[in-house]
Amino acid sequence: MTPAARVQSAIELLDEIIVAARDKGGSADRVAAAFFAARRYAGSKDRRAIRDLAWRAIRAFGERPENGRAAMVALAGTDQELAALFDGSAYGPKAIDPSEPKASGDIVPEWVKPLFSELVTGDEFPALLERAPLDIRVNRLVACPAQVQAQFPEAQQMEGCTDGLRLPTGFSIETEPVYQSGAVEVQDFGSQLIAELCEAKPGMTVLDLCAGAGGKTLALASHMAGEGRLIAADTSRDRLTQLPPRAVRAKAEFIETRLLNPGKELATLDDLSEACDIVLIDAPCSGSGTWRRNPETRWRLEQRDLQRLVTEQARLLDIAAQLVKPGGRLVYAVCSLFACEGRDQADGFLERAKGFEPDLGLVRAGRRDGAGILLTPAHDGSDGFYMARLHKLC
């Protein structure tokens, strides 16, 4: 493909991503996979160039552009080499009309800016959209950190994280024998810290209430050395069914799974009433802390979505409170930097649920924010997370 044809293809890919974001369709990654599957004539270099152009536009504009051309024309306004490719050549984009619409705005939507915790200033916004590094977690059911690090001399040990290693951006871990053996899992530094905050130990009864595909469940299994009772629960059958094969690879077959009925979770968890040493809530949220991995989610979020999420987070906290035994811990986490989903949720729970007190343990990263800790890409080099550990008094 010619460079101009790549630009036109990037515009077409952006059009599909914009529609998917508007209509709550598939993620940008899924849209791109389908886009390239239908264009097998595009070589690997072409696909990489097209994707890079499209994601450059996604990262540049916080508000959803009118269409892909408007986004690319705006980029061309500050990039002479890109502007020169709007030449009207065969398979390329037509020449730019100075009067045609073009995307505008900051990298963060204006309506979103007041929602951030006061700890997240405008200086931190660019880091929210930088390319994320590759973090891995050593699975102690299979190996120890020293064994894994010996195989990857370029890996950096992450300070404040017991089993975390950071590899160079772009490193492909899935093809490595150490990954295929189950000795490591891909998991962001901040996500690993949430599991560590739980302080799960062998013999405990631990519930991962919003387990999804089980990333944090597997970390808890490693901390428990495969001993005790570990229940992964979720309302999504599609996500939960991804866990059993992952557990087999990780040598964590002792994990139980429970599919929950939305709105009737306690009916399926009644045997765990005041029986859990730890309940982890990795609650559904805006995902504002993971924009560097999924930048198009800025184009999906609406104020009504956020209100629905905040209501659900509070409901899940109230459910979890009934499952923690006296002396046990409730760990609340969201991959969000919005105060209404993090600090306000934890502080509000402590006001209405008597018998709980904040207990931050030995977290060695982040900044205190209300009853919990806030991690940000700029300050901590991790995805953005809020986490709070709440101790149930005896």
C-alpha positions as CSV (number, residue, x, y, z in Angstrom):
1,M,0.0,0.0,0.0
2,T,1.1,3.5,-0.7
3,P,1.5,5.9,2.3
4,A,-1.6,7.8,1.1
5,A,-3.6,4.6,0.9
6,R,-2.6,3.8,4.5
7,V,-4.0,7.2,5.6
8,Q,-7.3,6.5,3.8
9,S,-7.5,3.1,5.5
10,A,-6.8,4.7,8.8
11,I,-9.7,7.1,8.2
12,E,-12.0,4.2,7.4
13,L,-10.9,2.3,10.5
14,L,-11.6,5.3,12.6
15,D,-15.0,5.6,11.1
16,E,-15.8,2.1,12.3
17,I,-14.3,2.7,15.8
18,I,-16.3,6.0,16.1
19,V,-19.6,4.2,15.3
20,A,-18.8,1.4,17.7
21,A,-18.1,3.9,20.5
22,R,-21.3,5.8,19.8
23,D,-23.4,2.7,19.6
24,K,-21.7,0.9,22.5
25,G,-20.4,-1.8,20.1
26,G,-17.2,-3.7,20.2
27,S,-13.9,-2.3,21.5
28,A,-11.4,-0.6,19.2
29,D,-9.2,-3.7,19.3
30,R,-12.1,-5.9,18.2
31,V,-13.1,-3.5,15.5
32,A,-9.5,-3.3,14.2
33,A,-9.2,-7.1,14.1
34,A,-12.4,-7.4,12.0
35,F,-11.3,-4.5,9.8
36,F,-8.0,-6.2,8.9
37,A,-9.6,-9.6,8.6
38,A,-11.7,-8.2,5.8
39,R,-8.6,-6.7,4.1
40,R,-6.1,-9.5,3.9
41,Y,-4.3,-7.7,1.1
42,A,-2.8,-5.4,3.7
43,G,0.6,-6.7,4.8
44,S,1.9,-6.6,8.3
45,K,3.7,-3.3,7.8
46,D,0.6,-1.8,6.3
47,R,-1.6,-3.0,9.2
48,R,0.9,-1.6,11.8
49,A,1.1,1.8,10.0
50,I,-2.7,2.0,9.7
51,R,-3.3,1.1,13.3
52,D,-0.6,3.5,14.5
53,L,-2.3,6.4,12.6
54,A,-5.7,5.5,13.9
55,W,-4.6,5.2,17.5
56,R,-2.7,8.4,17.2
57,A,-6.0,10.1,16.4
58,I,-7.8,8.3,19.2
59,R,-5.3,9.5,21.7
60,A,-5.3,13.1,20.4
61,F,-9.0,13.9,21.0
62,G,-10.9,13.4,24.2
63,E,-14.3,14.2,22.6
64,R,-15.6,11.7,19.9
65,P,-14.9,13.2,16.5
66,E,-17.6,13.5,13.9
67,N,-15.8,11.0,11.7
68,G,-12.4,9.6,10.9
69,R,-11.6,12.2,8.3
70,A,-12.2,15.0,10.7
71,A,-9.8,13.5,13.1
72,M,-7.1,12.8,10.5
73,V,-7.5,16.3,9.0
74,A,-7.0,17.8,12.4
75,L,-3.8,15.8,12.9
76,A,-2.6,16.9,9.5
77,G,-3.0,20.5,10.6
78,T,0.2,20.1,12.7
79,D,2.0,17.5,10.6
80,Q,3.2,18.6,7.2
81,E,4.2,15.1,6.1
82,L,0.7,13.7,6.9
83,A,-0.9,16.7,5.2
84,A,1.0,16.0,2.0
85,L,-0.6,12.6,1.8
86,F,-4.0,14.1,1.3
87,D,-3.3,14.4,-2.4
88,G,-6.3,12.8,-4.1
89,S,-4.2,10.0,-5.5
90,A,-5.7,6.6,-6.2
91,Y,-6.8,4.9,-2.9
92,G,-5.6,7.9,-1.0
93,P,-7.7,10.7,0.7
94,K,-8.9,13.6,-1.3
95,A,-7.2,17.0,-0.8
96,I,-8.0,18.9,2.3
97,D,-10.6,21.8,2.0
98,P,-9.7,24.5,4.5
99,S,-13.4,24.9,5.3
100,E,-14.1,21.2,6.0
101,P,-14.9,20.1,9.6
102,K,-12.0,18.9,11.7
103,A,-11.8,17.5,15.2
104,S,-10.8,19.7,18.1
105,G,-10.5,19.8,21.8
106,D,-8.1,18.5,24.5
107,I,-7.1,14.9,25.1
108,V,-9.5,14.8,28.1
109,P,-13.2,15.6,27.6
110,E,-14.1,18.9,29.2
111,W,-17.0,17.5,31.1
112,V,-14.8,14.8,32.6
113,K,-12.0,17.1,34.0
114,P,-13.9,18.1,37.2
115,L,-14.5,14.4,38.1
116,F,-10.9,13.6,38.7
117,S,-9.5,13.3,42.3
118,E,-7.8,16.5,43.3
119,L,-4.6,14.6,43.3
120,V,-4.8,14.3,39.5
121,T,-3.8,17.7,38.1
122,G,-3.8,18.8,34.4
123,D,-0.1,18.1,34.3
124,E,-0.8,14.4,34.7
125,F,-3.3,14.2,31.8
126,P,-0.7,13.4,29.1
127,A,0.5,10.4,31.1
128,L,-3.0,9.0,31.1
129,L,-2.7,8.3,27.3
130,E,1.0,7.3,27.0
131,R,1.7,3.7,25.8
132,A,1.6,1.3,28.7
133,P,4.6,-0.9,29.6
134,L,4.4,-4.7,29.8
135,D,4.1,-5.8,33.4
136,I,4.1,-9.5,34.4
137,R,3.4,-11.3,37.7
138,V,5.3,-14.3,38.8
139,N,3.0,-17.2,39.7
140,R,4.4,-18.7,42.9
141,L,2.4,-21.9,42.3
142,V,4.8,-22.6,39.4
143,A,8.0,-20.5,39.9
144,C,9.7,-17.9,42.1
145,P,10.6,-14.4,40.9
146,A,14.4,-15.2,40.8
147,Q,13.8,-18.1,38.4
148,V,11.8,-15.9,36.0
149,Q,14.1,-12.9,36.2
150,A,17.0,-15.1,35.3
151,Q,15.3,-15.8,32.0
152,F,14.7,-12.1,31.3
153,P,17.8,-10.1,32.2
154,E,16.2,-7.0,30.7
155,A,13.3,-7.2,33.2
156,Q,13.1,-4.6,36.0
157,Q,11.8,-5.5,39.4
158,M,9.0,-3.2,40.4
159,E,9.5,-1.5,43.7
160,G,6.7,-2.1,46.2
161,C,5.4,-5.2,44.3
162,T,6.5,-8.6,45.5
163,D,6.1,-10.6,42.4
164,G,6.1,-8.0,39.6
165,L,8.5,-7.6,36.8
166,R,8.5,-5.0,34.0
167,L,9.6,-5.8,30.5
168,P,10.3,-3.4,27.6
169,T,7.3,-2.0,25.8
170,G,6.4,-4.2,22.8
171,F,7.9,-7.3,24.3
172,S,5.9,-10.4,23.2
173,I,5.5,-12.7,26.3
174,E,2.8,-15.0,25.1
175,T,5.2,-17.0,22.9
176,E,7.7,-17.6,25.7
177,P,7.9,-21.0,27.4
178,V,7.8,-19.3,30.8
179,Y,4.4,-17.9,29.9
180,Q,3.1,-21.1,28.4
181,S,4.1,-23.0,31.5
182,G,1.9,-20.8,33.7
183,A,4.9,-19.3,35.6
184,V,3.8,-15.7,34.7
185,E,0.7,-13.8,34.0
186,V,0.4,-10.4,32.2
187,Q,-0.9,-8.0,34.9
188,D,-0.4,-4.3,35.5
189,F,1.6,-3.2,38.5
190,G,-1.4,-1.5,40.1
191,S,-3.6,-4.5,39.6
192,Q,-1.0,-6.6,41.3
193,L,-0.9,-4.2,44.3
194,I,-4.7,-4.6,44.7
195,A,-4.2,-8.4,45.1
196,E,-1.3,-7.8,47.5
197,L,-3.5,-5.4,49.6
198,C,-5.8,-8.3,50.2
199,E,-3.0,-10.2,52.1
200,A,-4.6,-13.6,51.2
201,K,-2.9,-16.5,53.0
202,P,-3.1,-20.3,52.8
203,G,-6.2,-21.7,54.5
204,M,-8.3,-18.6,54.2
205,T,-11.8,-18.3,52.6
206,V,-11.5,-15.6,49.9
207,L,-14.2,-14.3,47.6
208,D,-13.5,-12.3,44.4
209,L,-16.9,-10.8,44.0
210,C,-16.5,-9.3,40.5
211,A,-13.9,-11.7,39.2
212,G,-14.5,-11.3,35.5
213,A,-11.9,-13.4,33.6
214,G,-10.0,-13.9,36.9
215,G,-6.8,-11.9,36.6
216,K,-6.9,-10.9,40.3
217,T,-8.3,-14.3,41.3
218,L,-5.2,-16.0,39.9
219,A,-3.0,-13.6,41.9
220,L,-4.9,-14.4,45.1
221,A,-4.5,-18.1,44.3
222,S,-0.7,-17.6,44.1
223,H,-0.7,-15.8,47.4
224,M,-2.7,-18.6,49.0
225,A,-0.2,-21.3,47.7
226,G,-3.2,-23.3,46.4
227,E,-4.5,-23.9,49.9
228,G,-7.9,-22.7,51.3
229,R,-11.1,-21.8,49.6
230,L,-11.1,-19.2,46.8
231,I,-14.4,-18.4,45.1
232,A,-14.5,-16.4,41.8
233,A,-18.0,-14.9,41.2
234,D,-19.4,-12.7,38.5
235,T,-22.7,-12.0,36.7
236,S,-21.1,-12.4,33.2
237,R,-21.0,-16.0,32.0
238,D,-18.8,-15.1,29.0
239,R,-16.1,-13.5,31.2
240,L,-16.3,-16.1,34.0
241,T,-15.9,-19.1,31.6
242,Q,-12.5,-17.7,30.6
243,L,-11.2,-18.5,34.1
244,P,-11.1,-22.3,34.3
245,P,-8.6,-22.8,31.5
246,R,-6.5,-20.0,32.9
247,A,-6.6,-21.7,36.3
248,V,-5.5,-25.0,34.8
249,R,-2.4,-23.3,33.2
250,A,-1.6,-21.5,36.4
251,K,-1.9,-24.8,38.5
252,A,-4.8,-23.2,40.5
253,E,-7.5,-25.7,39.9
254,F,-8.7,-25.3,43.5
255,I,-10.6,-22.1,42.4
256,E,-14.4,-22.3,42.6
257,T,-16.5,-20.3,40.2
258,R,-20.1,-19.0,40.7
259,L,-22.3,-17.4,38.2
260,L,-24.4,-14.7,39.9
261,N,-27.9,-13.5,39.0
262,P,-27.7,-9.7,38.6
263,G,-29.6,-8.1,41.5
264,K,-29.9,-11.4,43.4
265,E,-26.3,-12.0,44.2
266,L,-26.8,-12.8,47.8
267,A,-29.1,-15.7,47.0
268,T,-26.2,-17.5,45.4
269,L,-23.7,-16.4,48.1
270,D,-25.9,-17.1,51.2
271,D,-23.6,-19.9,52.4
272,L,-20.8,-17.3,52.6
273,S,-22.6,-14.9,54.9
274,E,-20.1,-13.5,57.5
275,A,-17.8,-16.4,56.4
276,C,-15.1,-14.8,54.3
277,D,-11.7,-13.7,55.6
278,I,-11.4,-11.5,52.5
279,V,-13.9,-10.1,50.0
280,L,-12.4,-8.3,47.0
281,I,-14.6,-6.0,44.9
282,D,-12.9,-5.0,41.7
283,A,-16.0,-3.0,40.8
284,P,-17.4,-2.1,37.3
285,C,-16.3,1.4,36.6
286,S,-15.6,4.1,34.0
287,G,-12.1,2.7,33.3
288,S,-10.6,6.2,33.4
289,G,-7.4,4.7,34.8
290,T,-6.9,2.5,31.8
291,W,-7.1,5.1,29.0
292,R,-3.5,4.4,28.0
293,R,-4.6,0.8,27.1
294,N,-8.1,1.6,25.8
295,P,-8.1,5.3,24.8
296,E,-11.4,5.0,22.8
297,T,-13.3,4.5,26.1
298,R,-13.2,8.3,26.5
299,W,-15.5,8.3,23.4
300,R,-17.9,5.9,25.0
301,L,-18.5,7.3,28.4
302,E,-21.6,9.4,29.1
303,Q,-22.8,11.0,32.3
304,R,-25.8,8.6,32.6
305,D,-23.3,5.7,32.4
306,L,-21.3,7.1,35.2
307,Q,-24.3,7.6,37.5
308,R,-25.4,4.0,36.9
309,L,-21.9,2.7,37.7
310,V,-21.7,4.8,40.9
311,T,-25.0,3.3,42.1
312,E,-23.8,-0.2,41.3
313,Q,-20.5,0.3,43.1
314,A,-22.3,1.3,46.3
315,R,-24.7,-1.7,46.0
316,L,-21.8,-4.1,45.7
317,L,-20.1,-2.6,48.7
318,D,-23.2,-3.2,50.8
319,I,-23.4,-6.8,49.5
320,A,-19.8,-7.5,50.4
321,A,-20.2,-6.1,53.9
322,Q,-22.6,-9.0,54.7
323,L,-20.1,-11.6,53.5
324,V,-17.0,-10.5,55.5
325,K,-16.7,-12.3,58.8
326,P,-15.8,-10.3,62.0
327,G,-12.1,-9.5,61.9
328,G,-12.1,-10.0,58.1
329,R,-11.3,-7.5,55.3
330,L,-13.2,-5.9,52.5
331,V,-11.0,-4.6,49.7
332,Y,-12.6,-2.2,47.2
333,A,-10.9,-1.3,44.0
334,V,-11.7,0.5,40.7
335,C,-9.5,1.2,37.7
336,S,-10.7,4.8,37.8
337,L,-9.3,8.2,38.8
338,F,-12.7,9.8,39.4
339,A,-13.4,10.8,43.0
340,C,-17.0,9.7,42.8
341,E,-15.9,6.1,42.0
342,G,-13.0,5.9,44.4
343,R,-12.6,8.1,47.5
344,D,-16.3,9.1,47.7
345,Q,-17.4,5.4,47.5
346,A,-15.1,4.2,50.3
347,D,-15.8,7.2,52.5
348,G,-19.5,6.9,51.9
349,F,-19.5,3.2,52.8
350,L,-17.7,3.9,56.1
351,E,-20.4,6.4,57.0
352,R,-23.3,4.1,56.4
353,A,-21.8,0.7,57.4
354,K,-21.0,0.8,61.0
355,G,-18.3,-1.7,62.3
356,F,-15.7,-1.1,59.5
357,E,-12.6,1.0,59.7
358,P,-9.9,1.8,57.1
359,D,-6.8,-0.3,57.2
360,L,-4.2,0.4,54.4
361,G,-1.8,-2.3,55.3
362,L,1.7,-2.1,53.8
363,V,1.0,-0.5,50.4
364,R,4.3,1.1,49.3
365,A,3.0,3.1,46.3
366,G,0.4,5.7,45.5
367,R,-1.0,8.6,47.4
368,R,-3.5,8.7,50.3
369,D,-7.0,9.7,49.1
370,G,-9.6,9.6,51.7
371,A,-9.9,6.1,53.2
372,G,-7.8,4.6,50.4
373,I,-4.8,4.9,48.0
374,L,-4.8,6.4,44.5
375,L,-2.3,5.2,41.9
376,T,-1.8,7.2,38.7
377,P,0.3,6.7,35.6
378,A,2.3,9.9,36.1
379,H,3.0,9.3,39.8
380,D,3.4,5.5,40.0
381,G,4.0,4.3,36.4
382,S,0.9,2.0,36.7
383,D,-2.6,2.2,35.4
384,G,-4.8,4.4,37.4
385,F,-6.4,2.6,40.4
386,Y,-8.2,3.5,43.6
387,M,-8.0,0.9,46.3
388,A,-9.2,0.8,49.9
389,R,-9.0,-2.0,52.5
390,L,-11.7,-1.9,55.1
391,H,-11.4,-4.0,58.3
392,K,-14.6,-5.4,59.9
393,L,-14.4,-5.1,63.6
394,C,-15.0,-8.1,65.8
